[in-house]
Amino acid sequence: MVKRNTKINYNLDLIKNRSLELVISRIEKLLNERDDFCHCEVCVIDLIAYVLNNITPLYTTSLLDPFENKKIETINEEIERAIKEGIKRIKEHPHHIDE
């Protein structure tokens, strides 16, 4: 039986999740613009997770990706749709505890 070394010896911090960055930026803006959505940590984290699970991931290793602008434009459209649906779902079924 051959034993394989499964440890990764590369700097994985060089891989950036641009979708995550775009989602966080958009949700921060939304929270500053609207007060009709709960701003508690549970609801905001639920919204971020919901949106990320409903958009295309975009991982990059440099800022030199020539197709990034078109990809970002498409992802921003996906983000807007997912935010609307996520807000609706979270408002209907919040996971936070009202005090």
DRENNUVEX-35160 format. One record per residue: x negated, y negated, z of N, C-alpha, C in turn. Coordinates in steps of 0.1 Angstrom, whole numbers, padded with zeros to 4 digits. Each point is the difference from the previous one (the first is absolute). Example, Ala and Ser with C-alpha at 12.3 -4.5 7.8 and 13.67 -1.06 7.14 Angstrom:
// residues 2
<n.px:-0132 n.py:0057 n.pz:0078 ca.px:0009 ca.py:-0012 ca.pz:0000 c.px:-0009 c.py:-0012 c.pz:0000>
<n.px:0004 n.py:-0011 n.pz:-0007 ca.px:-0009 ca.py:-0011 ca.pz:0000 c.px:0008 c.py:-0011 c.pz:0008>
***
This chain:
// residues 99
<n.px:-0008 n.py:0012 n.pz:0000 ca.px:0008 ca.py:-0012 ca.pz:0000 c.px:-0009 c.py:-0012 c.pz:0000>
<n.px:0003 n.py:-0010 n.pz:-0009 ca.px:-0008 ca.py:-0012 ca.pz:-0001 c.px:0007 c.py:-0011 c.pz:0008>
<n.px:-0008 n.py:-0006 n.pz:0009 ca.px:0005 ca.py:-0011 ca.pz:0008 c.px:-0003 c.py:-0013 c.pz:-0007>
<n.px:0011 n.py:-0008 n.pz:-0001 ca.px:-0002 ca.py:-0013 ca.pz:-0007 c.px:0000 c.py:-0011 c.pz:0011>
<n.px:-0009 n.py:-0010 n.pz:-0003 ca.px:0000 ca.py:-0012 ca.pz:0009 c.px:0011 c.py:-0009 c.pz:-0005>
<n.px:0010 n.py:-0003 n.pz:0008 ca.px:0011 ca.py:-0008 ca.pz:-0004 c.px:-0001 c.py:-0014 c.pz:0005>
<n.px:-0011 n.py:-0004 n.pz:0007 ca.px:-0002 ca.py:-0013 ca.pz:0005 c.px:-0003 c.py:-0010 c.pz:-0012>
<n.px:0007 n.py:-0011 n.pz:-0001 ca.px:-0002 ca.py:-0010 ca.pz:-0010 c.px:-0011 c.py:-0009 c.pz:0005>
<n.px:-0010 n.py:-0002 n.pz:-0008 ca.px:-0012 ca.py:-0008 ca.pz:0004 c.px:0000 c.py:-0013 c.pz:-0008>
<n.px:0011 n.py:-0006 n.pz:-0003 ca.px:0001 ca.py:-0012 ca.pz:-0007 c.px:0007 c.py:-0011 c.pz:0008>
<n.px:-0003 n.py:-0012 n.pz:-0004 ca.px:0007 ca.py:-0012 ca.pz:0007 c.px:0014 c.py:-0002 c.pz:-0005>
<n.px:0010 n.py:0006 n.pz:0006 ca.px:0013 ca.py:-0001 ca.pz:-0005 c.px:0007 c.py:-0014 c.pz:0003>
<n.px:-0007 n.py:-0008 n.pz:0007 ca.px:0004 ca.py:-0014 ca.pz:0003 c.px:0000 c.py:-0008 c.pz:-0013>
<n.px:-0008 n.py:0005 n.pz:-0010 ca.px:-0001 ca.py:-0007 ca.pz:-0013 c.px:0013 c.py:0002 c.pz:-0008>
<n.px:0009 n.py:0009 n.pz:0003 ca.px:0012 ca.py:0002 ca.pz:-0007 c.px:0011 c.py:-0009 c.pz:0007>
<n.px:0006 n.py:-0009 n.pz:-0008 ca.px:0010 ca.py:-0009 ca.pz:0005 c.px:0014 c.py:0004 c.pz:-0005>
<n.px:0010 n.py:-0001 n.pz:0009 ca.px:0013 ca.py:0003 ca.pz:-0004 c.px:0007 c.py:-0014 c.pz:-0003>
<n.px:0000 n.py:-0004 n.pz:-0013 ca.px:0005 ca.py:-0013 ca.pz:-0004 c.px:0015 c.py:0000 c.pz:0002>
<n.px:0007 n.py:0011 n.pz:-0001 ca.px:0014 ca.py:0000 ca.pz:0003 c.px:0003 c.py:-0004 c.pz:0014>
<n.px:-0007 n.py:0005 n.pz:0010 ca.px:0001 ca.py:-0003 ca.pz:0014 c.px:-0002 c.py:-0015 c.pz:0002>
<n.px:-0011 n.py:-0005 n.pz:-0006 ca.px:-0003 ca.py:-0015 ca.pz:0001 c.px:0012 c.py:-0008 c.pz:-0005>
<n.px:0005 n.py:0004 n.pz:-0012 ca.px:0011 ca.py:-0008 ca.pz:-0006 c.px:0013 c.py:0001 c.pz:0008>
<n.px:0003 n.py:0011 n.pz:0006 ca.px:0012 ca.py:0002 ca.pz:0008 c.px:-0001 c.py:-0008 c.pz:0013>
<n.px:-0011 n.py:0000 n.pz:0006 ca.px:-0002 ca.py:-0007 ca.pz:0013 c.px:0001 c.py:-0015 c.pz:-0003>
<n.px:-0006 n.py:-0005 n.pz:-0010 ca.px:0000 ca.py:-0014 ca.pz:-0004 c.px:0015 c.py:-0004 c.pz:-0003>
<n.px:0007 n.py:0008 n.pz:-0007 ca.px:0014 ca.py:-0004 ca.pz:-0004 c.px:0009 c.py:0001 c.pz:0013>
<n.px:-0002 n.py:0009 n.pz:0008 ca.px:0009 ca.py:0001 ca.pz:0012 c.px:-0004 c.py:-0011 c.pz:0010>
<n.px:-0012 n.py:-0004 n.pz:0001 ca.px:-0004 ca.py:-0011 ca.pz:0009 c.px:0007 c.py:-0013 c.pz:-0005>
<n.px:0000 n.py:-0002 n.pz:-0013 ca.px:0007 ca.py:-0011 ca.pz:-0006 c.px:0015 c.py:0001 c.pz:0003>
<n.px:0006 n.py:0011 n.pz:-0002 ca.px:0014 ca.py:0002 ca.pz:0002 c.px:0004 c.py:-0003 c.pz:0015>
<n.px:-0008 n.py:0004 n.pz:0009 ca.px:0003 ca.py:-0002 ca.pz:0014 c.px:-0001 c.py:-0015 c.pz:0003>
<n.px:-0008 n.py:-0007 n.pz:-0007 ca.px:-0001 ca.py:-0015 ca.pz:0002 c.px:0012 c.py:-0007 c.pz:-0006>
<n.px:0006 n.py:0006 n.pz:-0010 ca.px:0011 ca.py:-0006 ca.pz:-0008 c.px:0014 c.py:0003 c.pz:0006>
<n.px:0001 n.py:0012 n.pz:0006 ca.px:0014 ca.py:0005 ca.pz:0004 c.px:0000 c.py:0003 c.pz:0014>
<n.px:0012 n.py:-0002 n.pz:0006 ca.px:0002 ca.py:0003 ca.pz:0014 c.px:0012 c.py:0010 c.pz:0001>
<n.px:0005 n.py:0005 n.pz:-0011 ca.px:0011 ca.py:0010 ca.pz:0000 c.px:-0005 c.py:0014 c.pz:0001>
<n.px:-0013 n.py:0002 n.pz:0002 ca.px:-0006 ca.py:0014 ca.pz:0001 c.px:-0007 c.py:0000 c.pz:0013>
<n.px:0001 n.py:0011 n.pz:0008 ca.px:-0007 ca.py:0001 ca.pz:0013 c.px:-0015 c.py:0000 c.pz:-0002>
<n.px:-0006 n.py:-0009 n.pz:0008 ca.px:-0015 ca.py:-0001 ca.pz:-0001 c.px:-0007 c.py:0008 c.pz:0010>
<n.px:0007 n.py:0010 n.pz:0007 ca.px:-0008 ca.py:0008 ca.pz:0009 c.px:-0009 c.py:0009 c.pz:-0007>
<n.px:-0010 n.py:0005 n.pz:0007 ca.px:-0010 ca.py:0009 ca.pz:-0005 c.px:0005 c.py:0012 c.pz:-0007>
<n.px:0010 n.py:0006 n.pz:0006 ca.px:0006 ca.py:0013 ca.pz:-0005 c.px:0006 c.py:-0003 c.pz:-0014>
<n.px:0009 n.py:-0010 n.pz:-0001 ca.px:0006 ca.py:-0003 ca.pz:-0012 c.px:-0009 c.py:-0004 c.pz:-0011>
<n.px:-0010 n.py:-0008 n.pz:0003 ca.px:-0010 ca.py:-0005 ca.pz:-0010 c.px:-0008 c.py:0012 c.pz:-0005>
<n.px:-0005 n.py:0009 n.pz:0009 ca.px:-0008 ca.py:0011 ca.pz:-0004 c.px:0009 c.py:0010 c.pz:-0008>
<n.px:0012 n.py:0002 n.pz:0004 ca.px:0009 ca.py:0008 ca.pz:-0008 c.px:0002 c.py:-0005 c.pz:-0014>
<n.px:0001 n.py:-0014 n.pz:-0001 ca.px:0002 ca.py:-0006 ca.pz:-0014 c.px:-0013 c.py:0002 c.pz:-0008>
<n.px:-0012 n.py:-0002 n.pz:0006 ca.px:-0012 ca.py:0002 ca.pz:-0007 c.px:-0001 c.py:0015 c.pz:-0005>
<n.px:0003 n.py:0009 n.pz:0009 ca.px:-0001 ca.py:0014 ca.pz:-0004 c.px:0010 c.py:0004 c.pz:-0011>
<n.px:0012 n.py:-0005 n.pz:0001 ca.px:0010 ca.py:0002 ca.pz:-0010 c.px:-0004 c.py:-0005 c.pz:-0013>
<n.px:-0005 n.py:-0012 n.pz:-0001 ca.px:-0004 ca.py:-0006 ca.pz:-0012 c.px:-0012 c.py:0008 c.pz:-0006>
<n.px:-0010 n.py:0003 n.pz:0008 ca.px:-0011 ca.py:0008 ca.pz:-0005 c.px:0004 c.py:0013 c.pz:-0006>
<n.px:0010 n.py:0007 n.pz:0006 ca.px:0004 ca.py:0013 ca.pz:-0005 c.px:0009 c.py:-0001 c.pz:-0012>
<n.px:0003 n.py:-0012 n.pz:-0004 ca.px:0009 ca.py:-0002 ca.pz:-0012 c.px:-0007 c.py:-0009 c.pz:-0011>
<n.px:-0013 n.py:-0001 n.pz:0001 ca.px:-0007 ca.py:-0007 ca.pz:-0011 c.px:-0012 c.py:0008 c.pz:-0005>
<n.px:-0005 n.py:-0004 n.pz:-0011 ca.px:-0012 ca.py:0007 ca.pz:-0005 c.px:-0013 c.py:-0004 c.pz:0008>
<n.px:-0007 n.py:0010 n.pz:0004 ca.px:-0013 ca.py:-0003 ca.pz:0007 c.px:-0010 c.py:-0006 c.pz:-0010>
<n.px:-0008 n.py:-0009 n.pz:0005 ca.px:-0011 ca.py:-0005 ca.pz:-0008 c.px:-0013 c.py:-0001 c.pz:0008>
<n.px:-0008 n.py:0010 n.pz:-0002 ca.px:-0013 ca.py:0000 ca.pz:0007 c.px:-0011 c.py:-0005 c.pz:-0010>
<n.px:-0009 n.py:-0009 n.pz:0006 ca.px:-0010 ca.py:-0006 ca.pz:-0008 c.px:-0013 c.py:0002 c.pz:0007>
<n.px:-0011 n.py:-0001 n.pz:-0007 ca.px:-0014 ca.py:0000 ca.pz:0006 c.px:-0007 c.py:-0013 c.pz:-0003>
<n.px:0005 n.py:-0008 n.pz:-0009 ca.px:-0006 ca.py:-0013 ca.pz:-0003 c.px:0010 c.py:-0010 c.pz:-0005>
<n.px:-0003 n.py:-0012 n.pz:-0001 ca.px:0009 ca.py:-0010 ca.pz:-0005 c.px:-0002 c.py:-0001 c.pz:-0016>
<n.px:-0007 n.py:0009 n.pz:-0006 ca.px:-0003 ca.py:-0001 ca.pz:-0014 c.px:0010 c.py:0008 c.pz:-0009>
<n.px:0011 n.py:0005 n.pz:0006 ca.px:0009 ca.py:0008 ca.pz:-0008 c.px:0007 c.py:-0009 c.pz:-0010>
<n.px:-0002 n.py:0002 n.pz:-0013 ca.px:0006 ca.py:-0008 ca.pz:-0010 c.px:0015 c.py:0001 c.pz:-0001>
<n.px:0006 n.py:0010 n.pz:0005 ca.px:0015 ca.py:0002 ca.pz:-0001 c.px:0007 c.py:-0004 c.pz:0013>
<n.px:-0008 n.py:-0005 n.pz:0009 ca.px:0006 ca.py:-0002 ca.pz:0013 c.px:0012 c.py:-0011 c.pz:0000>
<n.px:-0002 n.py:-0010 n.pz:-0008 ca.px:0011 ca.py:-0011 ca.pz:0000 c.px:0013 c.py:0006 c.pz:-0004>
<n.px:0000 n.py:0008 n.pz:-0011 ca.px:0013 ca.py:0006 ca.pz:-0005 c.px:0005 c.py:0010 c.pz:0010>
<n.px:-0009 n.py:0008 n.pz:0006 ca.px:0005 ca.py:0009 ca.pz:0011 c.px:0006 c.py:-0007 c.pz:0012>
<n.px:-0007 n.py:-0011 n.pz:0004 ca.px:0005 ca.py:-0008 ca.pz:0011 c.px:0014 c.py:-0006 c.pz:-0003>
<n.px:0002 n.py:-0005 n.pz:-0012 ca.px:0013 ca.py:-0005 ca.pz:-0004 c.px:0011 c.py:0010 c.pz:0001>
<n.px:-0003 n.py:0012 n.pz:-0004 ca.px:0010 ca.py:0011 ca.pz:0000 c.px:0002 c.py:0004 c.pz:0015>
<n.px:-0010 n.py:0001 n.pz:0008 ca.px:0001 ca.py:0004 ca.pz:0014 c.px:0008 c.py:-0011 c.pz:0007>
<n.px:-0003 n.py:-0013 n.pz:-0002 ca.px:0008 ca.py:-0010 ca.pz:0006 c.px:0015 c.py:0001 c.pz:-0003>
<n.px:0004 n.py:0004 n.pz:-0012 ca.px:0014 ca.py:0002 ca.pz:-0003 c.px:0005 c.py:0012 c.pz:0008>
<n.px:-0008 n.py:0010 n.pz:0001 ca.px:0005 ca.py:0012 ca.pz:0008 c.px:0001 c.py:-0004 c.pz:0015>
<n.px:-0009 n.py:-0009 n.pz:0005 ca.px:0000 ca.py:-0004 ca.pz:0014 c.px:0013 c.py:-0008 c.pz:0003>
<n.px:0004 n.py:-0009 n.pz:-0009 ca.px:0012 ca.py:-0008 ca.pz:0002 c.px:0012 c.py:0009 c.pz:0001>
<n.px:0001 n.py:0010 n.pz:-0009 ca.px:0012 ca.py:0010 ca.pz:0000 c.px:0000 c.py:0008 c.pz:0013>
<n.px:-0012 n.py:0005 n.pz:0004 ca.px:-0001 ca.py:0008 ca.pz:0012 c.px:0003 c.py:-0008 c.pz:0012>
<n.px:-0004 n.py:-0012 n.pz:0001 ca.px:0002 ca.py:-0009 ca.pz:0011 c.px:0015 c.py:-0001 c.pz:0002>
<n.px:0007 n.py:-0004 n.pz:-0011 ca.px:0015 ca.py:-0002 ca.pz:0001 c.px:0007 c.py:0013 c.pz:0005>
<n.px:-0004 n.py:0011 n.pz:-0005 ca.px:0006 ca.py:0013 ca.pz:0004 c.px:-0004 c.py:0003 c.pz:0015>
<n.px:-0013 n.py:-0002 n.pz:0003 ca.px:-0005 ca.py:0003 ca.pz:0013 c.px:0007 c.py:-0008 c.pz:0011>
<n.px:0002 n.py:-0013 n.pz:-0003 ca.px:0007 ca.py:-0009 ca.pz:0010 c.px:0014 c.py:0005 c.pz:0002>
<n.px:0007 n.py:0003 n.pz:-0011 ca.px:0013 ca.py:0005 ca.pz:0001 c.px:0001 c.py:0013 c.pz:0009>
<n.px:-0009 n.py:0009 n.pz:-0002 ca.px:0000 ca.py:0013 ca.pz:0007 c.px:-0003 c.py:-0002 c.pz:0015>
<n.px:-0010 n.py:-0009 n.pz:0002 ca.px:-0005 ca.py:-0002 ca.pz:0014 c.px:0011 c.py:-0007 c.pz:0008>
<n.px:0006 n.py:-0010 n.pz:-0006 ca.px:0011 ca.py:-0007 ca.pz:0007 c.px:0012 c.py:0009 c.pz:0003>
<n.px:0002 n.py:0010 n.pz:-0009 ca.px:0011 ca.py:0009 ca.pz:0003 c.px:-0004 c.py:0011 c.pz:0011>
<n.px:-0012 n.py:0003 n.pz:0000 ca.px:-0005 ca.py:0010 ca.pz:0010 c.px:-0013 c.py:-0004 c.pz:0006>
<n.px:0000 n.py:-0010 n.pz:0008 ca.px:-0013 ca.py:-0004 ca.pz:0007 c.px:-0005 c.py:0010 c.pz:0010>
<n.px:-0013 n.py:0001 n.pz:0001 ca.px:-0006 ca.py:0010 ca.pz:0009 c.px:-0004 c.py:-0006 c.pz:0013>
<n.px:0001 n.py:-0014 n.pz:0001 ca.px:-0004 ca.py:-0006 ca.pz:0013 c.px:0012 c.py:0001 c.pz:0010>
<n.px:-0004 n.py:-0003 n.pz:0012 ca.px:0010 ca.py:0001 ca.pz:0011 c.px:0004 c.py:-0015 c.pz:0004>
<n.px:0012 n.py:-0003 n.pz:-0001 ca.px:0005 ca.py:-0013 ca.pz:0003 c.px:-0001 c.py:-0001 c.pz:0016>
<n.px:-0005 n.py:-0012 n.pz:0004 ca.px:0000 ca.py:-0002 ca.pz:0014 c.px:0011 c.py:-0009 c.pz:0005>
***
